[in-house]
Amino acid sequence: MGVAAKIAPSMLSSDFANLASEAQRMLDFGADWLHMDIMDGHFVPNLTIGAPVIESLRKHSKAYLDCHLMVTNPLDYVEPLGKAGASGFTFHVEVSKENWQELVQRIKSKGMKPGVALKPGTPIEEVYPLIEAENPVEMVLVMTVEPGFGGQKFMLEMMDKVRTLRKKYPALDIEVDGGLGPSTIEAAASAGANCIVAGSSVFGAAEPAHVISLLRNSVEEAQRNS
């Protein structure tokens, strides 16, 4: 058996005016994590949520809040998100070349799980030092769309990155985000992804619980066959 499957509905696709009930609904449907997209309007054009919203949601939920920081200065967010109750803190390698060691150390000191994300155009080799460090990241997020916009098409060619990572690091949490759903999960699962972020495919489904269990089954099936 490989690394545990974790299905993380992307709350960016939820009704933000009813975030607490939407979060609970996803957990009732079988979600493992809740994926929170934090965008600063600078690293990506979109502006979404920050620590105050995480803090508000934390008061209503014990869920694992998987925070993906699409921001230019991730270091500025560690303290506020730690205080707010974030569970995972995933920063982008593109903006952390100089200070990732300090970032990882601070994220862990606030009790959060450190992860690193990379855009489609970034070579996978750029995250190796962060995985192999003495104080390593604990998850790699391979973006399967250009970050900052919802509803884009899944980029199949990103699965080479996932395959390369899985071969090199059998025990690593590998997350994929962007265009994941029933039609694309096979590709991601067979490449070795175990943490699956899904937005519109879950929230737009007639039966979200069915989609969540399908995503999970695909990951577990691929691991049995690998």
C-alpha positions in Angstrom: 0.0 0.0 0.0 1.3 3.4 -0.9 0.9 6.8 0.7 -2.6 7.5 1.9 -5.1 9.0 -0.6 -6.3 12.4 0.4 -9.2 14.1 -1.4 -9.2 17.9 -1.0 -12.2 19.8 -2.4 -11.1 23.2 -3.5 -13.2 25.7 -1.4 -12.7 28.3 -4.1 -15.5 26.5 -5.9 -17.8 26.7 -2.9 -20.3 29.3 -1.9 -18.1 31.7 0.1 -21.1 33.3 1.7 -21.8 30.0 3.4 -18.2 28.7 3.9 -18.8 26.9 7.2 -21.7 24.9 6.0 -20.0 24.2 2.6 -17.0 22.9 4.5 -19.1 20.6 6.7 -21.0 19.4 3.6 -17.7 18.4 2.0 -16.5 16.5 5.1 -19.9 14.7 5.3 -19.4 13.7 1.7 -16.0 12.1 2.6 -13.4 14.8 2.0 -10.1 14.3 3.9 -8.8 17.9 3.5 -10.2 21.2 2.5 -8.1 23.0 0.0 -7.9 26.8 0.6 -6.5 29.0 -2.3 -4.8 32.1 -0.9 -4.0 34.5 -3.7 -2.5 38.0 -3.3 -3.5 39.6 -6.6 0.2 39.9 -7.3 1.8 36.5 -7.8 -1.4 35.6 -9.6 -4.0 38.2 -10.9 -6.8 36.9 -8.7 -7.4 38.1 -5.1 -9.1 35.5 -2.8 -8.9 35.0 0.9 -6.4 35.3 3.7 -5.8 34.6 7.4 -9.1 36.2 8.6 -11.2 33.8 6.6 -9.1 30.8 7.7 -9.5 32.0 11.3 -13.3 32.3 10.9 -13.6 28.9 9.3 -11.4 27.3 12.0 -14.0 28.4 14.6 -16.5 26.2 12.9 -14.4 23.2 11.7 -11.7 20.8 12.9 -10.9 19.9 9.3 -7.4 19.8 7.9 -7.1 23.2 6.1 -4.7 22.6 3.2 -3.6 26.2 2.4 -2.0 26.9 -1.0 -0.2 30.3 -1.0 -0.1 31.9 -4.5 1.6 34.9 -3.0 4.8 36.8 -3.7 6.0 37.0 -0.1 5.0 33.7 1.6 7.2 34.5 4.7 4.8 37.3 5.6 1.9 34.8 5.9 3.4 32.2 8.1 2.7 33.9 11.4 -0.9 35.0 10.6 -1.9 31.7 9.1 -0.3 29.7 12.0 -2.3 31.9 14.4 -5.5 31.5 12.3 -5.3 27.7 12.5 -4.1 26.6 9.0 -3.0 23.0 8.9 -0.8 22.9 5.8 1.2 25.7 4.3 2.2 25.2 0.7 4.4 28.0 -0.9 5.6 28.4 -4.4 9.2 27.5 -5.3 9.3 30.3 -7.9 9.3 33.0 -5.1 11.3 31.1 -2.5 14.6 30.4 -4.1 16.5 32.5 -1.6 14.7 31.7 1.7 13.0 28.3 1.5 15.0 26.9 4.4 13.8 29.7 6.7 10.3 29.3 5.4 10.2 25.6 6.1 11.6 26.1 9.5 9.1 28.8 10.4 6.1 26.8 9.0 7.0 23.8 11.1 7.6 26.0 14.2 4.0 27.2 13.9 2.7 23.6 13.8 1.9 23.5 10.1 2.9 21.0 7.4 5.2 22.6 4.9 4.7 22.0 1.2 6.1 23.4 -2.0 4.2 24.1 -5.2 5.4 24.6 -8.8 3.8 26.2 -11.8 3.5 24.3 -15.1 6.5 26.0 -16.6 8.8 25.3 -13.7 11.2 22.2 -14.0 10.6 19.5 -11.4 14.3 19.5 -10.5 13.8 22.9 -8.7 12.0 21.1 -5.8 14.5 18.3 -5.3 16.7 20.3 -2.8 13.6 21.1 -0.7 12.7 17.4 -0.5 16.2 16.3 0.3 17.0 19.0 2.8 17.8 18.2 6.4 14.5 20.0 7.3 12.4 19.0 4.2 9.1 20.0 2.8 6.5 17.2 3.4 4.4 17.6 0.2 4.9 18.7 -3.4 2.0 20.3 -5.2 2.3 19.9 -9.0 0.0 22.5 -10.6 -1.8 20.9 -13.5 -3.1 24.3 -14.7 -1.7 27.8 -14.6 -2.4 29.0 -11.0 -4.8 31.9 -10.4 -7.8 30.9 -12.6 -10.5 28.3 -11.9 -12.1 26.1 -14.5 -9.0 25.5 -16.8 -8.2 22.3 -18.7 -6.0 19.7 -17.0 -2.5 19.6 -18.5 -1.7 16.0 -19.1 1.9 16.7 -19.8 2.4 17.6 -16.1 2.1 13.9 -15.3 5.7 13.4 -16.3 6.6 15.5 -13.3 4.4 13.4 -11.0 5.9 10.2 -12.3 9.4 11.4 -11.9 8.7 12.5 -8.3 7.0 9.3 -7.3 9.8 7.1 -8.7 12.4 9.2 -6.8 10.4 9.7 -3.5 8.1 6.7 -2.9 6.9 8.0 0.5 6.3 11.6 -0.5 2.8 13.3 -0.5 2.3 14.4 -4.1 -0.6 16.7 -4.7 -2.2 17.7 -8.0 -4.4 20.7 -8.5 -6.2 22.0 -11.6 -8.8 20.3 -13.8 -9.0 17.1 -11.7 -12.2 15.1 -12.0 -13.6 11.8 -13.1 -12.2 12.2 -16.7 -8.6 13.1 -15.5 -8.2 11.2 -12.3 -6.9 8.0 -13.9 -3.9 9.8 -15.5 -3.0 11.5 -12.2 -3.5 8.4 -10.0 -1.5 6.1 -12.3 1.3 8.7 -12.4 1.5 8.5 -8.6 -0.4 11.4 -7.2 -2.1 10.7 -3.8 -3.4 14.1 -2.8 -6.2 15.3 -5.2 -7.5 18.8 -5.3 -10.9 19.0 -7.1 -13.0 22.1 -7.4 -15.8 22.3 -10.0 -15.8 18.5 -10.6 -16.9 18.1 -6.9 -19.0 21.2 -6.3 -20.7 21.1 -9.7 -21.6 17.4 -9.3 -25.2 16.2 -8.7 -23.6 13.8 -6.2 -20.4 15.2 -4.8 -20.0 12.2 -2.4 -19.9 9.9 -5.4 -17.2 12.0 -7.1 -15.1 12.1 -3.9 -15.2 8.3 -3.5 -14.4 7.8 -7.2 -11.3 10.0 -6.9 -10.2 8.1 -3.8 -10.9 4.7 -5.4 -8.8 5.7 -8.4 -5.8 6.6 -6.3 -6.1 3.4 -4.2 -6.6 1.2 -7.3 -3.5 2.7 -9.0 -1.4 2.1 -6.0 -2.5 -1.6 -5.9 -1.5 -2.0 -9.5 1.8 -0.2 -9.4 
